[in-house]
Amino acid sequence: MPVSLLDLMKVQNDGIKEVLKNSMITSKGKLNIRELTESDKSLLVQWLSNPLVLQYYEGRDNPHDIKKVSEHFYQRDNDVTGCIIEFENKAIGYIQFYLLESEFKKEYGYNESETIYGTDQFIGEAECWNKGIGTQVVKLMIAYLIQHKYADKIVMDPQAWNQRALSCYEKCGFKKVKYLPQHEYHEGKYQDCWLIEYARNNRKG
């Protein structure tokens, strides 16, 4: 029996939906966090070509084409789990998490026996800014890392000038623990950063 083009498209769409379902990391309400897939490359190119986004993530002097996205997000040797943030079933941003390596634990003064995860994230759709979605994303990732990865602590190192990000993270329970002078190269110079920390024993409920 011949198969119509419509049937083939339905099978293809069903296959894509199954892949996305199987790559789900965590979700709550209208918010999903799923693992990065090959089909997300164009999204990252779109977001990381936007000067509004680049001002906060990667830098306006560092726009990403498909080659750079592939190198930075798909061809890494380290154990970074890259994810897409979805709100109301629409991809709106990127988040990644990774187990902190021994050298960084030592640099930051942490105990080797502690399970510590780092995260980085950005909302790529500017219309989703200033709506509390970023706060929801961070809280959802905190819950996932503590409940499923048994993290003792979660750390980030936002640039010190980015008060909007710091305010968001502090709302989620992060605390400033160490000032990091000239820590991250961004837009032509080394920027000061804050090491911020969320500790499992600070978790409420």
C-alpha positions as a printed NumPy array, in Angstrom:
array([[ 0.   ,  0.   ,  0.   ],
       [ 1.548,  3.36 , -1.021],
       [ 2.528,  5.766,  1.751],
       [ 1.515,  9.386,  1.3  ],
       [ 3.8  , 12.358,  1.919],
       [ 1.473, 13.39 ,  4.748],
       [ 1.973,  9.993,  6.416],
       [ 5.757, 10.308,  6.087],
       [ 5.673, 13.79 ,  7.627],
       [ 3.547, 12.496, 10.506],
       [ 6.015,  9.667, 11.174],
       [ 8.908, 12.157, 11.078],
       [ 7.142, 14.565, 13.456],
       [ 6.244, 11.72 , 15.817],
       [ 9.904, 10.668, 15.798],
       [11.06 , 14.188, 16.682],
       [ 8.517, 14.385, 19.509],
       [ 9.736, 11.043, 20.87 ],
       [13.364, 12.217, 20.802],
       [12.447, 15.408, 22.686],
       [10.383, 13.436, 25.189],
       [13.263, 11.047, 25.862],
       [15.695, 13.945, 26.301],
       [13.627, 15.653, 29.032],
       [15.702, 16.53 , 32.11 ],
       [13.057, 18.126, 34.317],
       [ 9.833, 20.087, 34.084],
       [ 7.351, 22.021, 36.175],
       [ 4.18 , 23.759, 35.056],
       [ 4.809, 25.552, 31.748],
       [ 8.571, 25.099, 32.004],
       [10.662, 22.278, 30.52 ],
       [14.405, 21.681, 30.518],
       [15.54 , 19.091, 27.981],
       [18.876, 17.949, 26.623],
       [20.379, 19.728, 23.637],
       [19.872, 17.983, 20.268],
       [21.436, 18.468, 16.829],
       [18.298, 20.266, 15.644],
       [18.898, 23.009, 18.23 ],
       [21.987, 24.386, 16.469],
       [19.972, 26.945, 14.52 ],
       [18.396, 28.216, 17.749],
       [21.791, 28.791, 19.332],
       [23.021, 30.583, 16.211],
       [19.94 , 32.802, 16.302],
       [20.301, 33.663, 19.988],
       [24.066, 34.096, 19.933],
       [23.909, 36.439, 16.947],
       [21.674, 38.86 , 18.841],
       [23.656, 41.733, 20.437],
       [21.071, 41.99 , 23.236],
       [21.854, 38.413, 24.293],
       [25.583, 38.599, 23.566],
       [25.947, 41.562, 25.896],
       [25.344, 39.136, 28.783],
       [26.562, 35.815, 27.344],
       [29.717, 35.339, 25.212],
       [30.09 , 39.061, 24.318],
       [28.944, 41.294, 21.455],
       [32.37 , 40.889, 19.853],
       [31.864, 37.117, 19.717],
       [28.783, 36.29 , 17.613],
       [28.339, 32.588, 16.892],
       [27.819, 31.063, 13.464],
       [27.013, 27.384, 12.957],
       [30.711, 26.412, 13.074],
       [31.32 , 28.179, 16.365],
       [28.119, 26.792, 17.895],
       [29.197, 23.277, 16.893],
       [32.64 , 23.753, 18.456],
       [31.467, 25.378, 21.681],
       [28.309, 23.391, 22.409],
       [28.588, 20.047, 20.596],
       [32.266, 19.106, 20.394],
       [33.352, 19.535, 23.997],
       [35.484, 16.94 , 25.749],
       [34.295, 17.759, 29.261],
       [31.186, 16.388, 30.92 ],
       [28.919, 19.383, 30.374],
       [25.226, 18.625, 29.883],
       [23.785, 21.267, 27.567],
       [20.037, 21.832, 27.67 ],
       [17.287, 23.849, 26.02 ],
       [14.809, 25.789, 28.138],
       [11.208, 25.629, 26.917],
       [ 8.338, 27.795, 28.143],
       [ 4.82 , 26.972, 26.982],
       [ 6.408, 24.445, 24.57 ],
       [ 8.557, 27.117, 22.896],
       [12.358, 27.059, 23.074],
       [13.447, 30.276, 24.803],
       [16.98 , 29.726, 26.092],
       [19.915, 27.57 , 27.075],
       [21.217, 26.136, 30.357],
       [24.107, 23.794, 31.121],
       [25.316, 21.972, 34.199],
       [28.521, 20.14 , 35.064],
       [30.284, 18.513, 37.987],
       [32.953, 20.836, 39.371],
       [36.419, 19.374, 38.794],
       [39.012, 18.913, 41.535],
       [41.234, 21.783, 40.387],
       [38.355, 24.257, 40.68 ],
       [37.299, 22.884, 44.048],
       [40.829, 23.504, 45.27 ],
       [40.967, 26.984, 43.694],
       [37.702, 28.012, 45.352],
       [38.484, 26.393, 48.698],
       [35.981, 23.551, 48.596],
       [36.338, 20.123, 50.155],
       [37.222, 17.412, 47.629],
       [34.547, 15.117, 49.101],
       [31.716, 17.579, 48.346],
       [29.514, 17.049, 45.289],
       [29.431, 20.458, 43.629],
       [27.762, 21.368, 40.344],
       [28.186, 24.487, 38.251],
       [25.559, 25.987, 35.975],
       [25.393, 28.682, 33.286],
       [22.313, 29.905, 31.471],
       [20.728, 32.575, 29.328],
       [17.26 , 33.42 , 28.063],
       [17.629, 33.878, 24.313],
       [14.192, 35.334, 23.621],
       [14.244, 38.956, 24.796],
       [10.455, 39.104, 25.115],
       [10.767, 36.564, 27.94 ],
       [13.037, 38.842, 29.993],
       [11.824, 40.572, 33.16 ],
       [ 8.892, 38.18 , 33.593],
       [10.302, 35.977, 36.332],
       [10.971, 33.094, 33.938],
       [14.718, 33.137, 34.586],
       [14.071, 32.793, 38.321],
       [11.793, 29.809, 37.657],
       [14.487, 28.204, 35.48 ],
       [17.181, 28.56 , 38.138],
       [14.902, 27.206, 40.887],
       [13.936, 24.239, 38.725],
       [17.599, 23.429, 38.008],
       [18.471, 23.749, 41.704],
       [15.748, 21.221, 42.586],
       [16.926, 18.829, 39.857],
       [20.606, 18.942, 40.855],
       [19.85 , 18.435, 44.536],
       [17.188, 15.751, 44.158],
       [18.616, 13.784, 41.222],
       [22.352, 14.557, 41.167],
       [22.69 , 14.757, 44.976],
       [24.533, 18.073, 44.807],
       [25.799, 19.411, 48.121],
       [26.365, 22.815, 46.543],
       [25.68 , 24.601, 43.259],
       [27.952, 27.412, 42.11 ],
       [28.035, 30.129, 39.451],
       [30.411, 32.999, 38.69 ],
       [28.391, 35.874, 37.169],
       [30.161, 39.06 , 36.209],
       [30.021, 41.633, 38.993],
       [28.461, 44.357, 36.821],
       [25.462, 42.179, 35.941],
       [23.199, 43.206, 38.802],
       [20.076, 41.845, 37.125],
       [21.528, 38.331, 37.058],
       [22.871, 38.603, 40.618],
       [19.478, 39.753, 41.866],
       [17.796, 36.789, 40.166],
       [20.239, 34.31 , 41.682],
       [19.941, 35.81 , 45.164],
       [16.148, 35.468, 44.941],
       [16.744, 31.764, 44.313],
       [18.866, 31.375, 47.456],
       [22.395, 31.872, 46.123],
       [24.847, 33.751, 48.323],
       [27.996, 35.665, 47.401],
       [31.016, 33.827, 48.787],
       [34.096, 35.195, 47.007],
       [34.969, 38.176, 44.814],
       [36.984, 37.132, 41.735],
       [38.975, 40.057, 40.265],
       [39.633, 39.947, 36.498],
       [38.157, 36.476, 36.315],
       [36.444, 36.279, 32.906],
       [37.412, 37.735, 29.528],
       [34.4  , 39.53 , 28.07 ],
       [34.179, 42.151, 25.314],
       [37.861, 42.991, 25.189],
       [38.831, 42.962, 28.851],
       [38.92 , 40.805, 31.943],
       [35.814, 41.323, 34.087],
       [35.47 , 40.925, 37.839],
       [33.04 , 38.193, 38.901],
       [31.346, 36.902, 42.011],
       [31.547, 33.266, 43.05 ],
       [28.036, 32.553, 44.307],
       [26.835, 29.407, 46.01 ],
       [23.629, 27.561, 46.788],
       [24.052, 25.032, 49.613],
       [21.798, 22.015, 50.055],
       [21.366, 22.747, 53.767],
       [19.94 , 26.193, 52.89 ],
       [17.077, 24.598, 50.99 ],
       [13.617, 25.279, 52.339],
       [10.987, 22.606, 52.104]])
